[in-house]
Amino acid sequence: MRDNAHDYFKFELVHECNQARAGILTTPHGIVKTPIFMPVGTNSAVKTLTCDQIVDTGAQIMLSNSYHLYLRAGTKLIKQFGGIHSWMNWHKPVLTDSGGFQVFSLGHLNKIGEDGVEFRDPKDGKKHFISPEISMEIQQDIGADIIMAFDQCAPYPCDYETAKKAMERTHRWLERCFKAKTNPRQALFPIVQGAFFDDLREESAKVISSYDAVGYAIGGVSVGEPSEMKNHLVEFTAPLLPKDKPRYLMGVGTPEDLLDGIKRGIDMFDCVLPTRNARHGSFFTPNGKKNIKNKEFSDDERPLVEGCNCFACRNHSRAYIRHLWRCGESTASTLLSIHNIQFLVEFSQKCREAVISDSFDEFYNEYYNKLLG
């Protein structure tokens, strides 16, 4: 089945360095230079930041969550305001996830059937139902550029039969998603499932690749499995997907994760960690993660990272940001979030430059050792 979005989306594979790739994804709201990290605005806002601040980080595309927007503020209201771009005043590309992961993670609050998933809002207990068709309606009302298929994510750990049933249901739901999608200015990405079993991953990649989609996603990782297992699954799965389409690794986004994913052929990443870490005082550096709460920064005149061009590093010292943190000022979280997002966005672009210059392997070895040090 062919997605009707090919007139509005284009992916150009610019260069390869072994499995690492550099590309350009063209969307109705602008281009994205891959590999790229996407900050997450769960409720149509990146926590503690304005859209202007996100633009200043160099972010090229943002992710938002259809499950949360469906519950609050309601996707019909967002559609009334002209869609997600007008609603949040962000005029670059937006990707929405289907809500599948959030629904399934509710565990005891959901009931999964062939038609879809019945679940209760954990905040008010109200009962809701999402099917593949409803997921497409929700995401079309939101108006994101890239929307995700409604899938069933198997838990970690799980047995083979559980993983197989979830994968097969994901495939049946995928056909329903494509039939329900009607907006040609949106690209629908299918998702590989299969949990932690190579033969299931291979089967899933084959099935979803039979759909002529704009891009494809690898799901069901970063759900508690060891990093070695995650890297194996990505390394095994990515080459099974069409070479001339973008590959999106869902829910992954530390500097080490970016290096590992790009090395294995991934083009797009997202994660809430940059802002979540910031709200706990952590910030990224080329030499690993640091915490502003540490006493060593109490009179440190240096920026968070020497040479970093983010707003926080251009304007404030570690000592000042630590002072704000100790006083309970929310500005500390804002400054750390700005830094963390810009660090990952710029890091993804440095990886891109290394791919284009055929030096990614050297780049990987140099930075991986420093990040772990």
BELJO-V585200 format. One record per residue. N is the residue number from 1. RES is the residue in one letter. OMEGA is omega in radians with two decimals (* if undefined). Layout:
# BELJO-V585200
N/RES/OMEGA
N/RES/OMEGA
This chain:
# BELJO-V585200
1/M/-3.08
2/R/3.04
3/D/-3.12
4/N/-3.09
5/A/-3.02
6/H/3.10
7/D/-3.05
8/Y/-3.09
9/F/3.10
10/K/3.05
11/F/3.09
12/E/3.06
13/L/-3.00
14/V/-3.06
15/H/3.05
16/E/3.02
17/C/-2.91
18/N/3.13
19/Q/-3.12
20/A/-3.00
21/R/2.97
22/A/-3.10
23/G/3.06
24/I/3.08
25/L/3.12
26/T/-3.13
27/T/3.11
28/P/-3.13
29/H/3.05
30/G/-3.09
31/I/3.10
32/V/3.12
33/K/-3.07
34/T/0.07
35/P/-3.04
36/I/2.96
37/F/-3.13
38/M/3.04
39/P/-3.04
40/V/3.02
41/G/-2.97
42/T/-3.08
43/N/-3.05
44/S/3.01
45/A/2.99
46/V/-2.96
47/K/3.08
48/T/-3.07
49/L/2.98
50/T/3.13
51/C/3.10
52/D/3.13
53/Q/3.11
54/I/3.09
55/V/-3.11
56/D/3.10
57/T/-3.08
58/G/3.13
59/A/-3.09
60/Q/-3.09
61/I/-3.11
62/M/3.05
63/L/3.00
64/S/-2.95
65/N/-3.05
66/S/3.11
67/Y/-3.13
68/H/-3.13
69/L/3.06
70/Y/-3.13
71/L/-3.10
72/R/0.29
73/A/-3.02
74/G/-3.02
75/T/3.07
76/K/3.10
77/L/3.12
78/I/3.08
79/K/3.11
80/Q/-3.13
81/F/3.08
82/G/3.13
83/G/-2.98
84/I/-3.09
85/H/3.10
86/S/-3.10
87/W/-3.08
88/M/3.12
89/N/3.07
90/W/-2.97
91/H/2.96
92/K/-3.11
93/P/3.08
94/V/3.01
95/L/3.02
96/T/2.96
97/D/-2.97
98/S/-3.02
99/G/-3.10
100/G/-3.10
101/F/-3.13
102/Q/-3.14
103/V/-3.08
104/F/-3.13
105/S/3.11
106/L/3.03
107/G/-3.03
108/H/-3.12
109/L/-3.09
110/N/3.07
111/K/-3.04
112/I/3.06
113/G/-3.11
114/E/-3.13
115/D/-3.09
116/G/-3.08
117/V/3.01
118/E/-3.09
119/F/3.09
120/R/3.04
121/D/-3.10
122/P/-3.13
123/K/-3.08
124/D/3.09
125/G/-3.13
126/K/-3.09
127/K/3.11
128/H/3.11
129/F/3.07
130/I/3.05
131/S/3.05
132/P/-3.14
133/E/3.14
134/I/3.09
135/S/3.10
136/M/3.11
137/E/3.13
138/I/-3.07
139/Q/3.06
140/Q/3.05
141/D/3.12
142/I/3.04
143/G/3.11
144/A/3.09
145/D/-3.14
146/I/3.13
147/I/-3.03
148/M/3.07
149/A/3.08
150/F/-3.02
151/D/3.05
152/Q/-3.12
153/C/3.11
154/A/-3.11
155/P/2.97
156/Y/-0.17
157/P/3.02
158/C/3.13
159/D/-3.03
160/Y/-3.08
161/E/3.09
162/T/3.13
163/A/-3.10
164/K/-3.14
165/K/3.11
166/A/3.12
167/M/-3.11
168/E/3.06
169/R/3.08
170/T/3.14
171/H/3.11
172/R/3.12
173/W/-3.13
174/L/3.11
175/E/3.12
176/R/3.10
177/C/-3.12
178/F/3.12
179/K/-3.08
180/A/-3.11
181/K/-3.08
182/T/-3.07
183/N/-3.10
184/P/3.14
185/R/3.04
186/Q/3.10
187/A/-3.14
188/L/3.11
189/F/2.95
190/P/-3.05
191/I/3.02
192/V/2.97
193/Q/-3.08
194/G/3.08
195/A/-2.93
196/F/-3.08
197/F/-3.03
198/D/-3.09
199/D/3.09
200/L/3.08
201/R/3.14
202/E/3.12
203/E/-3.12
204/S/3.12
205/A/3.13
206/K/-3.11
207/V/-3.06
208/I/3.10
209/S/3.09
210/S/3.03
211/Y/-3.13
212/D/-3.09
213/A/3.07
214/V/3.14
215/G/-3.05
216/Y/-3.11
217/A/3.00
218/I/-3.13
219/G/3.05
220/G/3.04
221/V/-3.08
222/S/3.12
223/V/3.09
224/G/-3.13
225/E/3.08
226/P/-3.10
227/S/3.12
228/E/3.11
229/M/3.12
230/K/-3.13
231/N/3.10
232/H/-3.11
233/L/3.13
234/V/-3.13
235/E/3.14
236/F/-2.97
237/T/-3.01
238/A/-3.12
239/P/3.13
240/L/-3.13
241/L/-3.11
242/P/-3.05
243/K/-3.03
244/D/3.13
245/K/3.11
246/P/-3.14
247/R/-3.02
248/Y/3.07
249/L/-2.93
250/M/2.98
251/G/-3.08
252/V/-3.10
253/G/2.84
254/T/3.08
255/P/3.11
256/E/3.11
257/D/3.12
258/L/3.12
259/L/-3.12
260/D/-3.12
261/G/-3.14
262/I/3.10
263/K/-3.06
264/R/2.98
265/G/3.14
266/I/-3.10
267/D/-3.03
268/M/-3.12
269/F/2.96
270/D/3.06
271/C/3.07
272/V/-3.02
273/L/-3.11
274/P/-3.14
275/T/3.09
276/R/3.09
277/N/-3.12
278/A/-3.13
279/R/3.05
280/H/3.04
281/G/-3.06
282/S/3.07
283/F/-3.10
284/F/3.01
285/T/3.08
286/P/-3.14
287/N/3.11
288/G/-3.09
289/K/3.08
290/K/3.11
291/N/-3.05
292/I/-3.14
293/K/-3.08
294/N/-3.07
295/K/-3.11
296/E/-3.11
297/F/-3.00
298/S/3.11
299/D/-3.08
300/D/-3.08
301/E/-3.07
302/R/2.99
303/P/3.11
304/L/3.08
305/V/3.10
306/E/3.10
307/G/3.09
308/C/-3.06
309/N/3.13
310/C/-3.10
311/F/-3.10
312/A/-3.09
313/C/3.12
314/R/-2.93
315/N/-2.99
316/H/3.10
317/S/3.01
318/R/-3.13
319/A/-3.13
320/Y/-3.12
321/I/3.08
322/R/3.08
323/H/3.12
324/L/-3.14
325/W/-3.10
326/R/3.13
327/C/3.14
328/G/3.14
329/E/-3.13
330/S/3.10
331/T/3.10
332/A/3.11
333/S/3.11
334/T/-3.11
335/L/3.12
336/L/3.10
337/S/3.09
338/I/-3.12
339/H/-3.06
340/N/3.13
341/I/-3.13
342/Q/3.11
343/F/-3.10
344/L/3.11
345/V/-3.13
346/E/3.11
347/F/3.11
348/S/3.13
349/Q/3.01
350/K/3.05
351/C/3.13
352/R/3.14
353/E/3.12
354/A/3.08
355/V/-3.09
356/I/-3.13
357/S/3.13
358/D/-3.13
359/S/-3.05
360/F/-3.13
361/D/3.10
362/E/3.10
363/F/-3.13
364/Y/-3.09
365/N/-3.12
366/E/-3.03
367/Y/-3.12
368/Y/3.14
369/N/3.13
370/K/-3.12
371/L/3.13
372/L/-3.09
373/G/*
